[in-house]
Amino acid sequence: MRLLVSVRSADEVEPAWQGGADIVDAKESGTGSLDPVSPEVLRAIRARLPLDRLLSVALGDLSDRDQVDRRLGELTVPVDFLKPGFGGAGTARAAELLERVVERATGVPGSPAVVAAGYVDFSAAAAPSPATMVELACGCGAVGLLLDTFQKDSGNLFAYITDEELSVLSRRLSAAGRFLALGGGLGPREVERVRDTGAAILGVRGAACEGGRGGVLAAARVRDLANRVFAMPVARG
């Protein structure tokens, strides 16, 4: 399992990678679950990140093809993963937009892979369900699926979905050659539960900060999470 840590500025990059994050995720966490950072902030983040660390970029909840093209056109530095969300989109529109992101990603610097983002509290987000997002990820060319929480004040990911349900989704993705990533208020106490679902990536923000998700990223907190992730045995089949 890999550790993804979300940063909202260039100043947070060093504590993230020095603490042991495998993937640094550029996201404006102060305004929403998947809101993108500005192009200027992304360039500054990329400049601070060593080449052996992967860079993920949140694209926000997408609403139409023009927005997809505009967001991707703003990416002028190499990135490794793109995370589009589909809050407010029905299944048909989400499929259309995800296919558009996958198609256009080949022209983005770094030719990033696409990780579709879904919400476990999908009703609140007016988004497709996690099971539907598995089908979309597998059918539209995404390499994986991130499941997150849309509401940030109503409990973590496990308040909305059971461990067994997540394991089933993980197995379906794995059978199709895709992976599951989990985020949404997760921290040290959830590392083993996340591992046991078969998820390939644990994504964090608040647990890596002093003062919660809107606070200051701390290398010591990232290091504690990284040590727990790396100490975990391989997930049971």
Backbone bond lengths (Angstrom), bond angles and torsions (degrees), N, CA, C in turn:
res aa  C-N    CA-C-N  psi(-1)  N-CA   C-N-CA  omega(-1)  CA-C   N-CA-C  phi
1 M - - - 1.463 - - 1.526 109.54 -
2 R 1.333 115.79 141.28 1.460 121.72 179.00 1.524 110.84 -106.36
3 L 1.338 114.64 155.40 1.460 121.23 179.48 1.520 109.73 -106.87
4 L 1.342 116.22 123.41 1.460 123.32 175.09 1.531 108.09 -108.31
5 V 1.323 116.18 131.29 1.460 121.46 178.77 1.522 108.98 -122.59
6 S 1.334 116.98 126.48 1.464 121.81 -179.16 1.527 110.80 -85.28
7 V 1.336 115.19 133.57 1.456 121.54 177.02 1.521 108.56 -123.36
8 R 1.337 115.19 150.93 1.464 119.20 -179.40 1.516 112.80 -116.15
9 S 1.346 117.22 1.02 1.463 121.01 178.83 1.516 109.69 -156.52
10 A 1.333 115.63 164.93 1.458 120.68 178.62 1.525 111.84 -64.41
11 D 1.331 117.59 -30.11 1.460 120.90 -179.49 1.524 112.47 -66.04
12 E 1.331 117.42 -19.74 1.460 120.21 179.98 1.524 113.33 -90.86
13 V 1.316 116.85 -6.48 1.465 119.47 -175.82 1.520 111.64 -66.72
14 E 1.332 117.10 -46.53 1.464 119.78 -175.79 1.525 112.49 -62.14
15 P 1.340 120.72 -48.37 1.465 118.32 177.16 1.525 113.15 -62.17
16 A 1.328 117.57 -29.14 1.465 119.78 178.58 1.518 110.78 -67.62
17 W 1.323 117.79 -52.59 1.465 117.84 -175.64 1.523 112.51 -78.20
18 Q 1.338 117.38 -32.05 1.459 118.13 176.35 1.523 111.47 -68.29
19 G 1.329 115.86 -29.42 1.455 119.14 176.70 1.519 113.56 -73.90
20 G 1.322 117.45 -16.46 1.455 120.56 175.41 1.507 116.17 115.38
21 A 1.335 118.08 14.17 1.464 119.47 177.93 1.518 110.56 -63.73
22 D 1.318 116.90 133.10 1.466 121.53 175.10 1.521 110.83 -77.07
23 I 1.341 115.03 -35.79 1.462 122.08 -176.85 1.519 108.04 -129.60
24 V 1.329 116.62 126.63 1.462 121.65 172.95 1.517 107.15 -98.65
25 D 1.324 115.71 127.81 1.455 122.83 -172.14 1.522 109.44 -113.26
26 A 1.327 116.74 116.94 1.462 121.57 179.45 1.523 109.26 -83.84
27 K 1.349 115.78 115.59 1.458 120.69 -176.38 1.517 109.14 -155.28
28 E 1.327 116.60 138.60 1.465 120.54 175.98 1.526 108.13 -86.16
29 S 1.321 115.36 85.81 1.461 121.12 -172.16 1.522 113.27 -72.55
30 G 1.330 117.95 -11.86 1.452 119.65 -178.83 1.516 113.90 -76.06
31 T 1.331 117.59 -13.65 1.467 119.67 -173.76 1.522 114.48 -120.09
32 G 1.318 118.91 -10.38 1.454 118.97 -179.17 1.510 111.79 174.26
33 S 1.332 115.31 -178.74 1.459 120.51 -177.09 1.516 113.24 -73.19
34 L 1.341 117.59 -34.27 1.462 120.70 -173.08 1.524 113.10 -133.13
35 D 1.329 117.81 16.99 1.462 119.07 -174.88 1.524 111.47 -65.22
36 P 1.327 117.58 135.90 1.466 120.75 -177.47 1.522 112.32 -78.24
37 V 1.321 115.65 153.04 1.463 120.33 169.44 1.523 107.90 -77.67
38 S 1.327 116.35 165.44 1.461 120.13 178.36 1.528 110.16 -70.60
39 P 1.326 117.87 159.07 1.472 119.94 177.03 1.524 112.31 -57.03
40 E 1.335 117.37 -36.38 1.465 120.73 -179.97 1.531 111.17 -66.10
41 V 1.326 116.44 -43.04 1.460 120.37 178.41 1.523 110.60 -65.54
42 L 1.331 117.24 -40.08 1.466 119.77 178.98 1.522 111.07 -62.11
43 R 1.311 117.17 -42.19 1.478 119.26 178.43 1.528 110.80 -61.71
44 A 1.324 116.55 -39.97 1.469 120.01 179.49 1.530 110.89 -67.41
45 I 1.331 117.30 -38.64 1.464 121.03 177.21 1.524 110.53 -63.20
46 R 1.329 116.77 -46.31 1.459 120.50 -179.91 1.531 111.44 -60.58
47 A 1.323 116.56 -37.87 1.464 120.91 -178.52 1.525 112.08 -66.46
48 R 1.323 117.23 -27.04 1.469 121.49 -177.80 1.523 113.13 -91.20
49 L 1.315 118.08 -11.36 1.459 121.28 -170.90 1.532 111.30 -95.05
50 P 1.343 118.32 124.88 1.466 120.28 176.23 1.519 111.57 -58.31
51 L 1.296 116.58 150.64 1.458 121.59 -175.42 1.522 113.48 -65.92
52 D 1.353 116.61 -20.31 1.468 117.99 -179.43 1.519 112.66 -87.20
53 R 1.339 117.70 4.60 1.461 121.61 174.99 1.524 109.01 -107.35
54 L 1.318 116.14 134.96 1.458 121.00 -178.82 1.524 110.51 -78.57
55 L 1.331 116.41 146.46 1.456 122.39 179.58 1.526 110.10 -117.34
56 S 1.320 115.02 124.05 1.461 122.89 176.62 1.523 108.32 -110.04
57 V 1.339 116.42 146.40 1.460 120.77 -177.16 1.529 109.73 -131.41
58 A 1.333 116.00 123.87 1.466 121.12 174.24 1.525 109.26 -76.99
59 L 1.324 115.71 135.30 1.465 121.43 179.43 1.527 112.93 -101.67
60 G 1.341 117.20 -8.15 1.449 120.06 -176.67 1.516 111.49 87.83
61 D 1.325 115.89 176.52 1.465 121.62 174.51 1.524 108.36 -82.82
62 L 1.307 115.60 117.35 1.459 121.75 -171.30 1.530 111.29 -89.32
63 S 1.317 115.27 146.48 1.469 119.40 -175.70 1.525 114.15 -118.78
64 D 1.356 118.00 -26.01 1.460 119.65 -179.45 1.526 109.69 -158.64
65 R 1.312 115.86 169.60 1.457 121.69 -176.01 1.524 111.92 -64.72
66 D 1.327 117.75 -35.62 1.462 120.07 178.15 1.519 111.02 -61.93
67 Q 1.324 116.56 -39.15 1.460 119.79 178.13 1.522 110.74 -65.96
68 V 1.328 116.98 -40.27 1.466 120.62 175.99 1.522 109.83 -57.00
69 D 1.328 116.47 -50.98 1.457 120.70 -177.03 1.530 111.06 -62.93
70 R 1.323 116.67 -38.97 1.458 120.17 -179.73 1.533 111.48 -66.92
71 R 1.334 116.16 -45.74 1.463 119.60 -179.59 1.526 111.52 -62.98
72 L 1.320 116.93 -43.33 1.460 119.36 -179.38 1.518 111.13 -70.68
73 G 1.327 117.32 -32.91 1.458 120.68 178.11 1.515 113.02 -66.48
74 E 1.333 117.09 -21.26 1.456 121.33 179.09 1.523 113.14 -81.13
75 L 1.336 117.10 -9.25 1.461 120.98 -177.84 1.524 109.47 -87.19
76 T 1.311 116.24 107.05 1.464 121.04 -174.41 1.522 112.93 -113.96
77 V 1.345 117.73 2.76 1.462 121.52 177.77 1.525 108.75 -122.69
78 P 1.335 117.73 154.82 1.477 119.67 -178.11 1.524 111.89 -63.81
79 V 1.324 116.35 133.61 1.458 122.56 174.99 1.522 108.26 -132.58
80 D 1.334 116.22 162.26 1.462 121.31 -175.29 1.520 113.71 -104.63
81 F 1.340 116.68 -33.86 1.457 120.83 -179.46 1.519 110.01 -136.62
82 L 1.337 115.93 144.65 1.456 122.84 171.79 1.522 108.23 -115.39
83 K 1.337 116.64 138.74 1.466 121.29 -179.24 1.533 109.76 -121.34
84 P 1.310 118.07 93.07 1.462 120.26 174.08 1.523 111.21 -88.05
85 G 1.352 115.74 140.80 1.452 121.08 175.61 1.515 110.49 -112.53
86 F 1.330 116.25 167.93 1.463 120.60 -173.02 1.522 112.66 -137.97
87 G 1.335 116.14 34.78 1.446 120.04 173.56 1.524 110.05 -60.60
88 G 1.320 116.41 132.08 1.460 121.01 -178.40 1.506 114.58 86.35
89 A 1.329 117.22 -2.62 1.468 120.65 -177.72 1.523 110.80 -105.10
90 G 1.301 116.59 140.59 1.453 120.75 171.35 1.517 109.91 -77.37
91 T 1.321 115.75 174.22 1.460 119.96 -175.68 1.528 112.47 -60.95
92 A 1.308 117.68 -45.86 1.461 120.88 -177.53 1.530 110.99 -63.06
93 R 1.319 116.67 -43.94 1.464 118.95 -179.24 1.527 110.71 -70.08
94 A 1.336 116.84 -37.96 1.464 119.66 177.40 1.524 110.50 -60.18
95 A 1.333 117.38 -42.39 1.466 120.84 178.30 1.519 111.07 -62.24
96 E 1.332 116.61 -43.82 1.465 120.49 178.98 1.524 111.56 -61.41
97 L 1.322 116.82 -43.56 1.464 120.52 -177.10 1.525 111.42 -72.42
98 L 1.333 117.09 -38.54 1.461 119.69 177.73 1.523 110.38 -63.83
99 E 1.322 117.12 -43.24 1.462 120.11 177.11 1.527 111.02 -60.43
100 R 1.323 116.96 -37.66 1.459 121.13 178.61 1.532 111.22 -65.49
101 V 1.326 117.04 -42.36 1.467 120.11 178.00 1.522 110.33 -62.20
102 V 1.329 116.53 -45.92 1.473 120.25 -179.79 1.526 110.50 -61.11
103 E 1.319 116.25 -43.33 1.465 121.08 179.86 1.523 111.63 -62.33
104 R 1.323 116.89 -45.25 1.457 121.61 -175.50 1.529 113.33 -80.48
105 A 1.331 117.89 -18.25 1.465 121.08 -176.92 1.522 112.40 -62.27
106 T 1.326 117.24 -27.24 1.464 119.90 -179.47 1.523 111.54 -64.50
107 G 1.325 117.93 -21.05 1.450 121.25 179.67 1.508 114.00 -95.08
108 V 1.331 117.38 -1.20 1.463 121.98 177.96 1.520 108.93 -84.51
109 P 1.353 118.61 141.40 1.464 119.42 177.86 1.530 112.01 -52.39
110 G 1.324 115.66 130.62 1.451 121.35 -176.58 1.513 113.71 91.48
111 S 1.329 118.22 -7.80 1.478 122.67 -176.81 1.526 111.15 43.77
112 P 1.337 117.22 60.34 1.462 119.94 -173.14 1.520 113.96 -65.50
113 A 1.334 114.59 151.07 1.452 121.34 170.63 1.527 108.74 -78.66
114 V 1.314 116.11 156.51 1.463 121.73 -177.11 1.528 109.81 -109.21
115 V 1.326 115.07 127.37 1.465 122.45 175.12 1.525 107.11 -113.34
116 A 1.314 117.16 109.87 1.464 120.68 179.28 1.522 109.41 -65.86
117 A 1.321 116.64 142.96 1.463 121.17 -179.53 1.524 110.20 -114.88
118 G 1.325 115.67 129.72 1.454 121.56 177.86 1.515 110.65 -127.89
119 Y 1.327 115.43 171.13 1.458 121.40 -176.88 1.521 110.69 -120.07
120 V 1.343 115.87 135.07 1.461 118.83 175.53 1.531 110.64 -73.34
121 D 1.337 117.89 -30.34 1.463 121.59 172.14 1.527 108.86 -94.75
122 F 1.324 114.58 58.67 1.469 122.31 -169.66 1.521 113.36 -65.47
123 S 1.328 117.50 -28.61 1.461 119.15 179.17 1.525 110.62 -64.66
124 A 1.332 116.88 -42.30 1.458 120.88 179.10 1.520 111.16 -64.05
125 A 1.327 116.75 -30.79 1.464 121.60 -179.27 1.517 113.01 -90.37
126 A 1.343 117.46 -3.87 1.464 121.39 -173.70 1.528 110.29 50.87
127 A 1.327 114.78 46.22 1.463 122.40 -175.52 1.526 110.01 -119.77
128 P 1.330 118.10 164.35 1.462 120.64 175.04 1.534 111.04 -61.14
129 S 1.322 116.51 151.73 1.462 121.46 179.80 1.523 110.77 -68.37
130 P 1.339 117.68 161.97 1.468 119.57 175.83 1.530 113.07 -55.55
131 A 1.333 117.45 -41.56 1.468 119.41 179.88 1.526 110.97 -63.39
132 T 1.327 116.57 -39.55 1.465 120.18 177.20 1.511 110.63 -66.57
133 M 1.330 117.10 -38.26 1.461 120.24 179.49 1.527 111.84 -65.58
134 V 1.326 117.21 -31.54 1.472 119.73 174.08 1.514 109.58 -61.05
135 E 1.338 116.40 -45.90 1.459 120.17 179.94 1.529 111.20 -63.17
136 L 1.327 116.52 -40.40 1.459 119.62 -179.75 1.525 111.03 -67.54
137 A 1.330 117.12 -42.88 1.464 120.14 179.55 1.522 110.49 -60.35
138 C 1.324 116.36 -43.15 1.467 120.10 -178.51 1.522 112.26 -71.89
139 G 1.330 116.54 -33.20 1.453 119.66 -174.64 1.507 115.76 -90.77
140 C 1.336 116.86 -16.07 1.471 119.94 -173.60 1.528 114.12 -111.07
141 G 1.319 117.05 6.05 1.458 119.15 173.64 1.503 116.30 93.81
142 A 1.339 119.26 9.15 1.459 121.04 174.90 1.526 109.35 -73.65
143 V 1.338 116.94 152.88 1.462 120.24 179.54 1.524 111.43 -88.08
144 G 1.326 116.94 -13.97 1.452 119.78 -179.09 1.508 111.45 -170.69
145 L 1.323 114.71 -178.51 1.453 122.45 -179.81 1.509 109.38 -132.77
146 L 1.321 116.61 128.23 1.454 122.87 170.98 1.520 108.27 -99.05
147 L 1.322 117.23 127.41 1.456 121.89 171.85 1.516 108.87 -106.94
148 D 1.333 116.09 127.91 1.462 123.36 -175.09 1.524 108.16 -134.00
149 T 1.325 116.18 178.44 1.460 121.27 172.32 1.523 109.28 -103.33
150 F 1.312 116.10 138.71 1.459 121.38 175.80 1.526 110.31 -81.13
151 Q 1.322 115.90 -44.22 1.456 121.17 176.77 1.530 108.72 -88.06
152 K 1.312 116.69 130.72 1.464 120.59 -175.55 1.528 113.10 -103.08
153 D 1.323 117.20 8.48 1.460 119.58 -178.53 1.524 112.30 -128.37
154 S 1.322 116.90 21.83 1.474 120.02 -175.58 1.522 112.34 -131.10
155 G 1.312 117.28 34.72 1.453 120.83 178.97 1.519 112.46 97.93
156 N 1.330 115.38 163.54 1.465 118.97 -178.14 1.526 110.97 -84.94
157 L 1.302 115.60 -175.66 1.466 123.05 -175.31 1.519 112.43 -50.47
158 F 1.346 116.95 -41.01 1.461 120.73 -174.47 1.529 113.00 -74.07
159 A 1.324 117.66 -5.11 1.464 120.48 173.51 1.523 111.55 -76.40
160 Y 1.332 117.25 -14.26 1.461 121.86 -173.09 1.522 114.27 -116.04
161 I 1.325 117.33 -15.78 1.462 119.96 -173.97 1.521 108.29 -150.36
162 T 1.313 116.66 144.27 1.457 119.67 -176.63 1.525 111.39 -84.31
163 D 1.317 114.63 162.33 1.460 120.58 177.22 1.527 110.74 -59.99
164 E 1.339 116.28 -41.89 1.461 120.01 -178.86 1.521 111.52 -65.79
165 E 1.332 116.78 -40.78 1.463 119.31 177.48 1.523 111.04 -60.77
166 L 1.317 116.34 -41.12 1.465 120.07 178.20 1.529 110.80 -65.82
167 S 1.321 116.38 -39.43 1.470 119.78 179.13 1.523 111.06 -62.70
168 V 1.330 116.30 -40.15 1.465 120.28 178.09 1.523 110.52 -62.80
169 L 1.330 116.73 -44.96 1.465 120.27 178.84 1.523 110.65 -63.56
170 S 1.328 116.50 -40.86 1.459 120.32 179.11 1.526 111.68 -61.67
171 R 1.332 116.48 -42.29 1.470 119.83 179.63 1.519 111.32 -66.37
172 R 1.329 117.21 -38.19 1.466 120.26 178.08 1.519 110.70 -63.83
173 L 1.313 116.51 -42.11 1.469 119.93 177.98 1.522 110.94 -66.05
174 S 1.317 116.91 -44.71 1.462 120.93 -178.71 1.531 111.37 -61.82
175 A 1.321 116.63 -38.82 1.466 120.32 179.43 1.516 111.46 -63.84
176 A 1.341 116.25 -25.35 1.464 121.04 178.64 1.526 112.02 -96.93
177 G 1.339 117.54 8.70 1.461 121.17 178.51 1.511 113.50 78.06
178 R 1.339 116.46 20.37 1.464 121.58 177.71 1.532 109.54 -112.72
179 F 1.340 116.19 171.80 1.456 119.76 179.70 1.521 111.20 -126.44
180 L 1.336 114.60 161.04 1.456 122.32 176.54 1.517 109.51 -108.35
181 A 1.323 116.53 134.09 1.459 123.47 171.80 1.520 107.81 -118.66
182 L 1.327 117.33 143.18 1.456 121.68 -178.09 1.520 111.30 -125.92
183 G 1.328 116.23 136.56 1.454 123.34 174.14 1.509 108.40 -143.38
184 G 1.326 115.84 -171.85 1.454 119.19 176.77 1.513 113.12 106.26
185 G 1.339 117.20 72.73 1.453 121.83 175.75 1.512 114.52 70.78
186 L 1.323 117.34 22.59 1.463 121.28 -177.56 1.522 111.01 -87.99
187 G 1.340 115.57 150.66 1.453 120.47 -178.60 1.513 111.75 -149.88
188 P 1.323 117.58 -160.96 1.472 121.13 -175.42 1.522 113.83 -55.09
189 R 1.331 117.21 -38.31 1.467 119.50 -176.60 1.515 113.10 -69.96
190 E 1.322 116.59 -18.70 1.468 119.75 -177.96 1.521 113.80 -98.38
191 V 1.321 118.64 -1.98 1.468 120.47 -174.51 1.525 111.31 -57.27
192 E 1.332 116.85 -47.43 1.462 118.67 -177.15 1.522 111.10 -67.90
193 R 1.338 117.38 -38.00 1.473 119.62 178.59 1.520 110.81 -62.86
194 V 1.320 116.40 -41.76 1.463 120.29 178.50 1.519 109.82 -62.62
195 R 1.318 116.55 -46.21 1.469 120.88 179.01 1.518 111.42 -57.39
196 D 1.332 116.33 -42.05 1.457 120.14 -175.39 1.528 113.27 -70.58
197 T 1.323 118.07 -16.71 1.469 119.96 174.77 1.520 111.59 -75.90
198 G 1.335 117.33 -15.13 1.457 121.11 -174.78 1.515 113.20 92.40
199 A 1.333 117.03 5.30 1.466 120.14 179.41 1.519 110.85 -62.02
200 A 1.328 115.75 144.00 1.465 121.59 -179.03 1.516 112.77 -91.24
201 I 1.335 116.97 -20.61 1.462 121.31 -175.50 1.521 109.65 -138.88
202 L 1.336 116.14 134.73 1.458 123.44 170.08 1.522 107.46 -106.24
203 G 1.328 116.48 121.98 1.454 121.08 179.60 1.519 111.52 -106.62
204 V 1.337 116.86 133.05 1.460 120.86 -177.97 1.519 110.78 -136.11
205 R 1.330 114.24 156.32 1.455 122.66 168.49 1.531 108.89 -137.60
206 G 1.336 116.38 -67.58 1.455 120.03 -175.52 1.512 113.55 -57.71
207 A 1.341 117.48 -39.67 1.460 120.80 -178.27 1.522 112.47 -66.69
208 A 1.324 117.58 -18.17 1.461 121.68 -179.77 1.523 112.44 -95.31
209 C 1.335 116.69 1.42 1.465 120.95 -173.89 1.524 112.17 -115.48
210 E 1.322 115.46 149.50 1.453 121.70 165.42 1.520 106.55 -83.28
211 G 1.340 116.33 116.49 1.450 119.15 -179.43 1.502 114.64 96.70
212 G 1.340 118.26 17.75 1.453 120.70 176.73 1.509 113.25 82.25
213 R 1.341 116.76 -172.86 1.470 121.74 -170.22 1.520 112.81 -64.10
214 G 1.331 118.16 -21.80 1.458 120.28 175.86 1.505 113.19 -93.97
215 G 1.346 117.00 4.31 1.456 121.78 -176.68 1.519 113.59 -89.72
216 V 1.331 114.88 -153.76 1.462 122.02 -174.25 1.526 109.95 -102.67
217 L 1.309 116.68 125.95 1.462 121.35 178.81 1.530 109.65 -63.21
218 A 1.328 116.35 134.54 1.459 121.75 -176.34 1.523 110.20 -123.01
219 A 1.333 116.46 125.68 1.463 120.72 -178.90 1.518 111.53 -59.26
220 A 1.345 117.76 -35.88 1.465 120.28 -178.87 1.523 111.24 -64.59
221 R 1.321 117.00 -37.49 1.461 120.12 178.16 1.529 110.92 -69.58
222 V 1.326 116.52 -40.59 1.466 119.94 176.34 1.526 109.80 -62.00
223 R 1.334 115.68 -41.74 1.467 119.81 -178.14 1.520 111.11 -63.52
224 D 1.325 117.47 -40.80 1.461 120.78 178.36 1.522 110.53 -61.30
225 L 1.334 116.49 -44.64 1.462 120.51 177.82 1.523 111.03 -63.12
226 A 1.344 116.17 -44.97 1.466 120.34 -179.14 1.526 110.80 -61.08
227 N 1.318 116.95 -41.95 1.466 120.08 179.51 1.519 111.29 -62.78
228 R 1.330 116.45 -38.93 1.457 119.82 178.77 1.525 111.35 -68.59
229 V 1.332 116.40 -41.54 1.466 120.63 178.90 1.520 110.51 -63.46
230 F 1.322 117.22 -46.66 1.459 120.47 -175.90 1.521 111.93 -73.01
231 A 1.336 117.81 -21.71 1.453 121.04 179.35 1.511 112.71 -81.10
232 M 1.339 116.62 -13.96 1.454 120.39 -178.01 1.534 111.05 -70.19
233 P 1.324 117.77 135.32 1.463 120.11 173.07 1.529 110.58 -69.11
234 V 1.302 116.06 168.94 1.457 120.92 178.20 1.523 108.75 -61.99
235 A 1.352 115.49 140.26 1.463 120.35 -178.23 1.513 111.61 -59.34
236 R 1.306 114.86 145.73 1.470 119.74 177.65 1.527 109.86 -69.39
237 G 1.325 115.87 143.29 1.449 120.02 179.94 1.507 112.46 -75.22
